[in-house]
Amino acid sequence: MNIVDIIRRKRDKKELSKEEIEYFVYEYTKGNITDYQASALVMAIYLNGMNNREITDLTLAMANSGEILDLSTLSECIVDKHSTGGVGDKVSLILMPLVASLGIIVAKMSGRGLGFTGGTIDKLESIPGYNTGIKIEEFINNIKEIGISLIGQTMNLAPADKKIYALRDTIACTESIPLIASSIMSKKIAAGANKIVLDVTCGSGAFMKDKMQAESLSKMMKQIGKLANKETVCVITNMEEPLGFAVGNNLEVIEAINSLKGNMPNDVREVVLELGAYMYKLANPETNIEENKKLLWENIINGKAYKKFVELVEKQGGDISYLKDTNKFKKAEFVLPVILNKSGYIYQINAEEVGILSCNLGAGRKKKEDKIDESVGIILKNKVGDFINKGDIVAYIHANDMQKGKEAVQKLEQIYKVQDEKIEKPETILEVIL
Ligand code: URA
C-alpha cells in the first residue's frame, strides 16, 4: 500500500477502504508518513468528506492506534463528557468535579486548543504543577482513590488523534464532521468510559455553524457510540456568542473556580446543569432531569463540587493555593478597556471573531509547536440582550503586547453589534438528542 495512492484516491473523491484507512492511521502514528503527506490527505478528507462506513473505520483505527482502557473493574458505570469546542468553554472544569462530587466516576481525556477554540488541557495546565500527562496506572489509581481524573493525550491513548488533531489545527482543517466525529469518539472509546454525554456546540464560535450540521454530527457520533457499545447523549448548545464572560486560559480557569464557588454566569450554569443532569441520568436511569439539576446545584452551593476540584488538582500535582486565591494567577501586563461609542441593545458578539482575537493575543497556537500565553485574553462585561449606554466599558483586553492589545480593542469595538430595538436573551440549550 502506498500513501500517495491513498491521497490521490481521496483527492479524486473515491471511497477509501478499511485497509487504506488503517494503513494511513498506523503508519502516520509510527512516523512513517510525513506531516506534509498527512496534511494532504486530511485536507482531501476535509474537502471531499467521508461516508459513514469510512468515518467509523477511521474512528476505530484511531482508537486502536494505542491502548484501550478497560475500567469495568472500577465501576459498572463510568461517564465521560466531551465538547465539540467553543469560545469561553470552561464547562469541563466545572462539570466534571461537580458530577464526581455526586459519586459518579469520572475518567476524562481532554484536548488542547483547536483553531479559534480553547482546550481544557491548556486551561488545566494554567494551574502551576497540574500534570495532564500522568501514566495510565496513576490515572486509574486517581479514579480509584478520589473518583476523578482529568488528563491529556500524553498517554498511549488514541495517539493517532493526538497527531492528527495537532496537524488539523495548523492547516485549517478543523470544521469537518468526519474529522471531528473520529477525533472525539476515538478518544472516548480509548479512555474506557461506557456512557458519554456530548456537548455539540452550534453557532459562530463552534465548528458547526448551524443546527442542521450540529444534528448531523450528533447523529454520526451517536451511531459510532452505539457500535462501540457506549450509550451516548448529545446536547446541542448555543455558541453564537462566547460562553460566560472570560476567554483565554488563566481568565477562564479563574471563571471556572469562581463558578465552583457559586458565582456562575447564567449561560455556563445552564450548560453545566443540562449536561450534568444527563450524565447523572445515564448513571442512574430511574432519575429525573429537573430533579438532577437541583441535586447538582446543591453541590455547588454546599461547596462539595469545589472541594472535589481541589482534590483533583492536588492529586495531579497542582498548586491548590491558586484555587484559594485566584489573584495568584499570572496577569497580563496591559489591561485595556473597550468602550462603545453607541447606546442600545447588544444583538451580536460573534464568538468566532472573539476566539480569533484571543488567539492573536497569544492564547492559541499558530504552529503545532507554539507555546501559548496563559495570561492573555478577554473579559466581556456584557452579553447579547444587555442594554449599554454610550461610553460604557463593555470588555477588557488582557495583553502582553501593547500594539496587539490596541488592535484587539479596536476589533472588539466592531465585534459588539448594537441596535435600538430590545432583544431577548438567546436560548442556551437548543436540542437534546437521546
Ligand atoms: N474536540 C476534539 O477532541 N476533536 C475535535 O475535532 C473537535 C473538538
Residues whose N, C-alpha, C, O or C-beta is under 5 A from the ligand:
A	BS01	URA	S83 T84 G85 G111 L179 I180 S183 I184
